[in-house]
Structures are given as structure tokens and as C-alpha cells.
Amino acid sequence: MTRLRIQVNHELLFTGRQADELEQRIARLEEIEAAPWPRRIGVRRRLARDLRASVARYAWAGPDFTSRRPQAIGGGWSQR
């Protein structure tokens, strides 16, 4: 019973962290949409740079962004 409780607690914590990271990613996209025209370019570039940096350490997962991104999402979101 204790083992099950530990496993459930671990899963709940992991799910909570993933939900927090998803919320951050959505907020970054909303920031791009809400920014006025000249600032929007800079905000968009910053997100693109952060996304590229987030997959850089996952070269083992594949040769391109598309194959590396799922690993980066599971491994944590790059904070600005």
C-alpha cells in the first residue's frame, strides 16, 4: 500500500510539473499575440531562440528539431 501511495504521489507531482510547463508555453504564445507590432518581432525571436536552445542537448534523440522536441518537453522547459 505504501509503495502504491508513493507511485501515485510521484505521478501527481510529475503531472503537476507538466501542467505548469504547458501553462508557461501557452503564456509565451499569448505574449506574442498580445504584443504590439514592433515589439512582437522581438518577443517572437526570443521564443524561437529559447525553443532552439531547449532541444540542443537532445542530439541523441534525432537529427532535427521535430525529433528532439518531444524529449525536450518531457525534460523541462527552458526558462526565460
Biopython code that builds the backbone (N, CA, C, O; Angstrom):
import numpy as np
from Bio.PDB.StructureBuilder import StructureBuilder

atoms = [
    (1, "MET", "N", (0.820, -1.197, 0.000)),
    (1, "MET", "CA", (0.000, 0.000, 0.000)),
    (1, "MET", "C", (0.863, 1.260, 0.000)),
    (1, "MET", "O", (0.555, 2.233, -0.689)),
    (2, "THR", "N", (1.956, 1.233, 0.785)),
    (2, "THR", "CA", (2.845, 2.388, 0.835)),
    (2, "THR", "C", (3.507, 2.618, -0.516)),
    (2, "THR", "O", (3.662, 3.758, -0.953)),
    (3, "ARG", "N", (3.896, 1.530, -1.173)),
    (3, "ARG", "CA", (4.521, 1.639, -2.493)),
    (3, "ARG", "C", (3.560, 2.274, -3.498)),
    (3, "ARG", "O", (3.957, 3.143, -4.275)),
    (4, "LEU", "N", (2.330, 1.854, -3.484)),
    (4, "LEU", "CA", (1.326, 2.428, -4.374)),
    (4, "LEU", "C", (1.142, 3.916, -4.085)),
    (4, "LEU", "O", (1.047, 4.722, -5.011)),
    (5, "ARG", "N", (1.093, 4.277, -2.829)),
    (5, "ARG", "CA", (0.933, 5.683, -2.439)),
    (5, "ARG", "C", (2.109, 6.516, -2.954)),
    (5, "ARG", "O", (1.915, 7.635, -3.428)),
    (6, "ILE", "N", (3.308, 5.984, -2.864)),
    (6, "ILE", "CA", (4.498, 6.691, -3.352)),
    (6, "ILE", "C", (4.426, 6.861, -4.867)),
    (6, "ILE", "O", (4.724, 7.936, -5.388)),
    (7, "GLN", "N", (4.033, 5.808, -5.570)),
    (7, "GLN", "CA", (3.922, 5.882, -7.027)),
    (7, "GLN", "C", (2.860, 6.889, -7.461)),
    (7, "GLN", "O", (3.079, 7.666, -8.390)),
    (8, "VAL", "N", (1.728, 6.875, -6.796)),
    (8, "VAL", "CA", (0.653, 7.817, -7.130)),
    (8, "VAL", "C", (1.112, 9.247, -6.861)),
    (8, "VAL", "O", (0.862, 10.143, -7.667)),
    (9, "ASN", "N", (1.777, 9.458, -5.738)),
    (9, "ASN", "CA", (2.274, 10.789, -5.405)),
    (9, "ASN", "C", (3.281, 11.265, -6.451)),
    (9, "ASN", "O", (3.248, 12.423, -6.866)),
    (10, "HIS", "N", (4.167, 10.376, -6.873)),
    (10, "HIS", "CA", (5.152, 10.723, -7.901)),
    (10, "HIS", "C", (4.447, 11.124, -9.196)),
    (10, "HIS", "O", (4.803, 12.129, -9.812)),
    (11, "GLU", "N", (3.474, 10.362, -9.597)),
    (11, "GLU", "CA", (2.735, 10.668, -10.833)),
    (11, "GLU", "C", (1.996, 11.998, -10.731)),
    (11, "GLU", "O", (1.962, 12.768, -11.691)),
    (12, "LEU", "N", (1.410, 12.264, -9.576)),
    (12, "LEU", "CA", (0.713, 13.536, -9.391)),
    (12, "LEU", "C", (1.679, 14.714, -9.469)),
    (12, "LEU", "O", (1.362, 15.738, -10.075)),
    (13, "LEU", "N", (2.835, 14.578, -8.869)),
    (13, "LEU", "CA", (3.832, 15.648, -8.924)),
    (13, "LEU", "C", (4.326, 15.860, -10.354)),
    (13, "LEU", "O", (4.462, 16.997, -10.806)),
    (14, "PHE", "N", (4.593, 14.770, -11.059)),
    (14, "PHE", "CA", (5.043, 14.866, -12.444)),
    (14, "PHE", "C", (3.983, 15.535, -13.316)),
    (14, "PHE", "O", (4.299, 16.404, -14.128)),
    (15, "THR", "N", (2.737, 15.131, -13.147)),
    (15, "THR", "CA", (1.643, 15.715, -13.917)),
    (15, "THR", "C", (1.501, 17.203, -13.615)),
    (15, "THR", "O", (1.258, 18.002, -14.519)),
    (16, "GLY", "N", (1.652, 17.572, -12.362)),
    (16, "GLY", "CA", (1.590, 18.984, -11.977)),
    (16, "GLY", "C", (2.692, 19.802, -12.625)),
    (16, "GLY", "O", (2.451, 20.915, -13.094)),
    (17, "ARG", "N", (3.905, 19.253, -12.653)),
    (17, "ARG", "CA", (5.026, 19.963, -13.300)),
    (17, "ARG", "C", (4.768, 20.113, -14.797)),
    (17, "ARG", "O", (5.032, 21.168, -15.373)),
    (18, "GLN", "N", (4.258, 19.069, -15.419)),
    (18, "GLN", "CA", (3.972, 19.150, -16.852)),
    (18, "GLN", "C", (2.883, 20.189, -17.138)),
    (18, "GLN", "O", (2.971, 20.918, -18.126)),
    (19, "ALA", "N", (1.868, 20.262, -16.291)),
    (19, "ALA", "CA", (0.814, 21.256, -16.468)),
    (19, "ALA", "C", (1.364, 22.668, -16.307)),
    (19, "ALA", "O", (0.970, 23.574, -17.041)),
    (20, "ASP", "N", (2.272, 22.863, -15.353)),
    (20, "ASP", "CA", (2.892, 24.169, -15.168)),
    (20, "ASP", "C", (3.701, 24.572, -16.393)),
    (20, "ASP", "O", (3.652, 25.724, -16.825)),
    (21, "GLU", "N", (4.442, 23.627, -16.948)),
    (21, "GLU", "CA", (5.236, 23.919, -18.139)),
    (21, "GLU", "C", (4.346, 24.223, -19.341)),
    (21, "GLU", "O", (4.662, 25.102, -20.143)),
    (22, "LEU", "N", (3.242, 23.503, -19.465)),
    (22, "LEU", "CA", (2.305, 23.781, -20.549)),
    (22, "LEU", "C", (1.733, 25.189, -20.411)),
    (22, "LEU", "O", (1.606, 25.912, -21.399)),
    (23, "GLU", "N", (1.393, 25.566, -19.203)),
    (23, "GLU", "CA", (0.868, 26.907, -18.963)),
    (23, "GLU", "C", (1.895, 27.972, -19.360)),
    (23, "GLU", "O", (1.533, 28.998, -19.937)),
    (24, "GLN", "N", (3.157, 27.734, -19.054)),
    (24, "GLN", "CA", (4.205, 28.685, -19.440)),
    (24, "GLN", "C", (4.338, 28.792, -20.953)),
    (24, "GLN", "O", (4.506, 29.886, -21.491)),
    (25, "ARG", "N", (4.264, 27.662, -21.633)),
    (25, "ARG", "CA", (4.374, 27.688, -23.098)),
    (25, "ARG", "C", (3.202, 28.441, -23.718)),
    (25, "ARG", "O", (3.386, 29.213, -24.660)),
    (26, "ILE", "N", (2.015, 28.224, -23.201)),
    (26, "ILE", "CA", (0.841, 28.929, -23.718)),
    (26, "ILE", "C", (0.955, 30.424, -23.455)),
    (26, "ILE", "O", (0.607, 31.237, -24.312)),
    (27, "ALA", "N", (1.439, 30.788, -22.273)),
    (27, "ALA", "CA", (1.616, 32.208, -21.943)),
    (27, "ALA", "C", (2.609, 32.868, -22.894)),
    (27, "ALA", "O", (2.424, 34.023, -23.277)),
    (28, "ARG", "N", (3.648, 32.154, -23.274)),
    (28, "ARG", "CA", (4.633, 32.720, -24.209)),
    (28, "ARG", "C", (3.996, 32.972, -25.581)),
    (28, "ARG", "O", (4.279, 33.983, -26.223)),
    (29, "LEU", "N", (3.137, 32.051, -26.027)),
    (29, "LEU", "CA", (2.447, 32.254, -27.303)),
    (29, "LEU", "C", (1.454, 33.412, -27.211)),
    (29, "LEU", "O", (1.325, 34.204, -28.145)),
    (30, "GLU", "N", (0.761, 33.504, -26.087)),
    (30, "GLU", "CA", (-0.179, 34.616, -25.889)),
    (30, "GLU", "C", (0.554, 35.951, -25.846)),
    (30, "GLU", "O", (0.035, 36.964, -26.316)),
    (31, "GLU", "N", (1.751, 35.952, -25.287)),
    (31, "GLU", "CA", (2.548, 37.188, -25.246)),
    (31, "GLU", "C", (2.864, 37.671, -26.650)),
    (31, "GLU", "O", (2.835, 38.873, -26.917)),
    (32, "ILE", "N", (3.166, 36.744, -27.549)),
    (32, "ILE", "CA", (3.441, 37.126, -28.938)),
    (32, "ILE", "C", (2.204, 37.748, -29.565)),
    (32, "ILE", "O", (2.291, 38.784, -30.225)),
    (33, "GLU", "N", (1.060, 37.122, -29.362)),
    (33, "GLU", "CA", (-0.183, 37.638, -29.942)),
    (33, "GLU", "C", (-0.580, 38.992, -29.361)),
    (33, "GLU", "O", (-1.130, 39.832, -30.074)),
    (34, "ALA", "N", (-0.312, 39.210, -28.092)),
    (34, "ALA", "CA", (-0.745, 40.440, -27.430)),
    (34, "ALA", "C", (0.213, 41.606, -27.649)),
    (34, "ALA", "O", (-0.174, 42.761, -27.466)),
    (35, "ALA", "N", (1.439, 41.327, -28.032)),
    (35, "ALA", "CA", (2.434, 42.396, -28.177)),
    (35, "ALA", "C", (2.106, 43.276, -29.379)),
    (35, "ALA", "O", (1.666, 42.780, -30.416)),
    (36, "PRO", "N", (2.319, 44.570, -29.235)),
    (36, "PRO", "CA", (2.125, 45.453, -30.387)),
    (36, "PRO", "C", (3.176, 45.173, -31.463)),
    (36, "PRO", "O", (4.205, 44.554, -31.193)),
    (37, "TRP", "N", (2.907, 45.633, -32.672)),
    (37, "TRP", "CA", (3.690, 45.274, -33.843)),
    (37, "TRP", "C", (5.207, 45.355, -33.662)),
    (37, "TRP", "O", (5.853, 44.323, -33.847)),
    (38, "PRO", "N", (5.807, 46.433, -33.332)),
    (38, "PRO", "CA", (7.275, 46.384, -33.333)),
    (38, "PRO", "C", (7.837, 45.433, -32.273)),
    (38, "PRO", "O", (8.844, 44.767, -32.514)),
    (39, "ARG", "N", (7.208, 45.367, -31.126)),
    (39, "ARG", "CA", (7.689, 44.513, -30.039)),
    (39, "ARG", "C", (7.449, 43.033, -30.345)),
    (39, "ARG", "O", (8.195, 42.174, -29.875)),
    (40, "ARG", "N", (6.436, 42.739, -31.111)),
    (40, "ARG", "CA", (6.082, 41.356, -31.440)),
    (40, "ARG", "C", (7.248, 40.619, -32.095)),
    (40, "ARG", "O", (7.455, 39.431, -31.848)),
    (41, "ILE", "N", (8.000, 41.321, -32.922)),
    (41, "ILE", "CA", (9.133, 40.694, -33.601)),
    (41, "ILE", "C", (10.165, 40.207, -32.585)),
    (41, "ILE", "O", (10.643, 39.076, -32.678)),
    (42, "GLY", "N", (10.506, 41.050, -31.623)),
    (42, "GLY", "CA", (11.490, 40.673, -30.606)),
    (42, "GLY", "C", (11.015, 39.541, -29.717)),
    (42, "GLY", "O", (11.788, 38.645, -29.379)),
    (43, "VAL", "N", (9.753, 39.578, -29.339)),
    (43, "VAL", "CA", (9.190, 38.532, -28.480)),
    (43, "VAL", "C", (9.186, 37.198, -29.219)),
    (43, "VAL", "O", (9.487, 36.153, -28.643)),
    (44, "ARG", "N", (8.847, 37.250, -30.486)),
    (44, "ARG", "CA", (8.819, 36.034, -31.303)),
    (44, "ARG", "C", (10.223, 35.453, -31.482)),
    (44, "ARG", "O", (10.416, 34.240, -31.401)),
    (45, "ARG", "N", (11.182, 36.317, -31.721)),
    (45, "ARG", "CA", (12.570, 35.850, -31.861)),
    (45, "ARG", "C", (13.086, 35.238, -30.565)),
    (45, "ARG", "O", (13.798, 34.234, -30.589)),
    (46, "ARG", "N", (12.728, 35.841, -29.435)),
    (46, "ARG", "CA", (13.166, 35.306, -28.145)),
    (46, "ARG", "C", (12.604, 33.904, -27.926)),
    (46, "ARG", "O", (13.320, 33.013, -27.469)),
    (47, "LEU", "N", (11.337, 33.706, -28.248)),
    (47, "LEU", "CA", (10.744, 32.379, -28.105)),
    (47, "LEU", "C", (11.436, 31.378, -29.032)),
    (47, "LEU", "O", (11.734, 30.256, -28.623)),
    (48, "ALA", "N", (11.690, 31.777, -30.266)),
    (48, "ALA", "CA", (12.364, 30.876, -31.215)),
    (48, "ALA", "C", (13.755, 30.497, -30.704)),
    (48, "ALA", "O", (14.155, 29.335, -30.790)),
    (49, "ARG", "N", (14.481, 31.462, -30.179)),
    (49, "ARG", "CA", (15.815, 31.185, -29.633)),
    (49, "ARG", "C", (15.724, 30.220, -28.456)),
    (49, "ARG", "O", (16.511, 29.279, -28.363)),
    (50, "ASP", "N", (14.767, 30.450, -27.555)),
    (50, "ASP", "CA", (14.591, 29.569, -26.395)),
    (50, "ASP", "C", (14.203, 28.154, -26.813)),
    (50, "ASP", "O", (14.661, 27.180, -26.216)),
    (51, "LEU", "N", (13.365, 28.041, -27.835)),
    (51, "LEU", "CA", (12.971, 26.716, -28.315)),
    (51, "LEU", "C", (14.159, 25.967, -28.913)),
    (51, "LEU", "O", (14.343, 24.778, -28.653)),
    (52, "ARG", "N", (14.960, 26.661, -29.709)),
    (52, "ARG", "CA", (16.148, 26.016, -30.274)),
    (52, "ARG", "C", (17.106, 25.577, -29.173)),
    (52, "ARG", "O", (17.667, 24.483, -29.236)),
    (53, "ALA", "N", (17.294, 26.421, -28.169)),
    (53, "ALA", "CA", (18.186, 26.079, -27.054)),
    (53, "ALA", "C", (17.637, 24.899, -26.255)),
    (53, "ALA", "O", (18.409, 24.093, -25.735)),
    (54, "SER", "N", (16.323, 24.789, -26.153)),
    (54, "SER", "CA", (15.721, 23.719, -25.355)),
    (54, "SER", "C", (15.958, 22.333, -25.947)),
    (54, "SER", "O", (15.930, 21.344, -25.215)),
    (55, "VAL", "N", (16.188, 22.242, -27.244)),
    (55, "VAL", "CA", (16.418, 20.938, -27.872)),
    (55, "VAL", "C", (17.894, 20.641, -28.118)),
    (55, "VAL", "O", (18.239, 19.529, -28.520)),
    (56, "ALA", "N", (18.750, 21.597, -27.888)),
    (56, "ALA", "CA", (20.173, 21.456, -28.225)),
    (56, "ALA", "C", (20.826, 20.259, -27.538)),
    (56, "ALA", "O", (21.659, 19.584, -28.144)),
    (57, "ARG", "N", (20.469, 19.988, -26.303)),
    (57, "ARG", "CA", (21.127, 18.902, -25.564)),
    (57, "ARG", "C", (20.554, 17.513, -25.861)),
    (57, "ARG", "O", (20.999, 16.526, -25.276)),
    (58, "TYR", "N", (19.586, 17.429, -26.751)),
    (58, "TYR", "CA", (18.946, 16.156, -27.072)),
    (58, "TYR", "C", (19.340, 15.644, -28.455)),
    (58, "TYR", "O", (18.509, 15.077, -29.164)),
    (59, "ALA", "N", (20.579, 15.838, -28.837)),
    (59, "ALA", "CA", (21.042, 15.392, -30.157)),
    (59, "ALA", "C", (20.882, 13.880, -30.331)),
    (59, "ALA", "O", (20.714, 13.394, -31.450)),
    (60, "TRP", "N", (20.934, 13.150, -29.234)),
    (60, "TRP", "CA", (20.790, 11.693, -29.300)),
    (60, "TRP", "C", (19.391, 11.276, -29.753)),
    (60, "TRP", "O", (19.207, 10.155, -30.226)),
    (61, "ALA", "N", (18.398, 12.169, -29.613)),
    (61, "ALA", "CA", (17.016, 11.820, -29.949)),
    (61, "ALA", "C", (16.741, 11.878, -31.449)),
    (61, "ALA", "O", (15.757, 11.312, -31.925)),
    (62, "GLY", "N", (17.603, 12.557, -32.188)),
    (62, "GLY", "CA", (17.398, 12.639, -33.626)),
    (62, "GLY", "C", (18.133, 13.823, -34.222)),
    (62, "GLY", "O", (18.703, 14.643, -33.501)),
    (63, "PRO", "N", (18.116, 13.906, -35.545)),
    (63, "PRO", "CA", (18.905, 14.927, -36.223)),
    (63, "PRO", "C", (18.235, 16.298, -36.350)),
    (63, "PRO", "O", (18.895, 17.279, -36.690)),
    (64, "ASP", "N", (16.935, 16.369, -36.079)),
    (64, "ASP", "CA", (16.237, 17.630, -36.324)),
    (64, "ASP", "C", (15.365, 18.042, -35.137)),
    (64, "ASP", "O", (15.188, 17.290, -34.179)),
    (65, "PHE", "N", (14.831, 19.249, -35.231)),
    (65, "PHE", "CA", (14.008, 19.817, -34.170)),
    (65, "PHE", "C", (12.805, 18.936, -33.864)),
    (65, "PHE", "O", (12.479, 18.704, -32.700)),
    (66, "THR", "N", (12.152, 18.451, -34.900)),
    (66, "THR", "CA", (10.932, 17.655, -34.736)),
    (66, "THR", "C", (11.168, 16.390, -33.920)),
    (66, "THR", "O", (10.312, 16.005, -33.122)),
    (67, "SER", "N", (12.290, 15.752, -34.101)),
    (67, "SER", "CA", (12.564, 14.531, -33.345)),
    (67, "SER", "C", (13.081, 14.823, -31.942)),
    (67, "SER", "O", (12.935, 13.987, -31.050)),
    (68, "ARG", "N", (13.675, 15.979, -31.731)),
    (68, "ARG", "CA", (14.214, 16.325, -30.420)),
    (68, "ARG", "C", (13.189, 16.975, -29.494)),
    (68, "ARG", "O", (13.295, 16.848, -28.274)),
    (69, "ARG", "N", (12.221, 17.652, -30.044)),
    (69, "ARG", "CA", (11.282, 18.436, -29.224)),
    (69, "ARG", "C", (10.507, 17.600, -28.215)),
    (69, "ARG", "O", (10.365, 18.040, -27.074)),
    (70, "PRO", "N", (9.995, 16.423, -28.564)),
    (70, "PRO", "CA", (9.269, 15.643, -27.544)),
    (70, "PRO", "C", (10.139, 15.326, -26.315)),
    (70, "PRO", "O", (9.636, 15.307, -25.192)),
    (71, "GLN", "N", (11.420, 15.080, -26.524)),
    (71, "GLN", "CA", (12.312, 14.824, -25.403)),
    (71, "GLN", "C", (12.505, 16.078, -24.559)),
    (71, "GLN", "O", (12.530, 16.010, -23.330)),
    (72, "ALA", "N", (12.641, 17.214, -25.219)),
    (72, "ALA", "CA", (12.837, 18.477, -24.501)),
    (72, "ALA", "C", (11.617, 18.834, -23.676)),
    (72, "ALA", "O", (11.750, 19.353, -22.568)),
    (73, "ILE", "N", (10.434, 18.566, -24.196)),
    (73, "ILE", "CA", (9.209, 18.869, -23.453)),
    (73, "ILE", "C", (9.141, 18.010, -22.201)),
    (73, "ILE", "O", (8.776, 18.495, -21.130)),
    (74, "GLY", "N", (9.489, 16.743, -22.330)),
    (74, "GLY", "CA", (9.470, 15.854, -21.169)),
    (74, "GLY", "C", (10.580, 16.152, -20.183)),
    (74, "GLY", "O", (10.456, 15.839, -18.999)),
    (75, "GLY", "N", (11.675, 16.757, -20.657)),
    (75, "GLY", "CA", (12.815, 17.009, -19.797)),
    (75, "GLY", "C", (12.831, 18.373, -19.153)),
    (75, "GLY", "O", (13.733, 18.674, -18.371)),
    (76, "GLY", "N", (11.867, 19.196, -19.457)),
    (76, "GLY", "CA", (11.803, 20.519, -18.837)),
    (76, "GLY", "C", (11.797, 21.623, -19.867)),
    (76, "GLY", "O", (12.337, 21.475, -20.964)),
    (77, "TRP", "N", (11.194, 22.705, -19.511)),
    (77, "TRP", "CA", (11.065, 23.858, -20.390)),
    (77, "TRP", "C", (12.139, 24.859, -20.052)),
    (77, "TRP", "O", (12.417, 25.115, -18.880)),
    (78, "SER", "N", (12.739, 25.421, -21.070)),
    (78, "SER", "CA", (13.775, 26.433, -20.865)),
    (78, "SER", "C", (13.141, 27.721, -20.348)),
    (78, "SER", "O", (12.295, 28.320, -21.012)),
    (79, "GLN", "N", (13.556, 28.135, -19.162)),
    (79, "GLN", "CA", (13.014, 29.360, -18.561)),
    (79, "GLN", "C", (13.670, 30.579, -19.156)),
    (79, "GLN", "O", (14.850, 30.568, -19.506)),
    (80, "ARG", "N", (12.882, 31.631, -19.265)),
    (80, "ARG", "CA", (13.497, 32.878, -19.762)),
    (80, "ARG", "C", (14.016, 33.687, -18.618)),
    (80, "ARG", "O", (14.568, 34.767, -18.825)),
]
sb = StructureBuilder()
sb.init_structure("model")
sb.init_model(0)
sb.init_chain("A")
sb.init_seg("    ")
for serial, (resi, resn, name, xyz) in enumerate(atoms, 1):
    if name == "N":
        sb.init_residue(resn, " ", resi, " ")
    sb.init_atom(name, np.array(xyz, "f"), 0.0, 1.0, " ", f" {name:<3s}", serial, name[0])
structure = sb.get_structure()
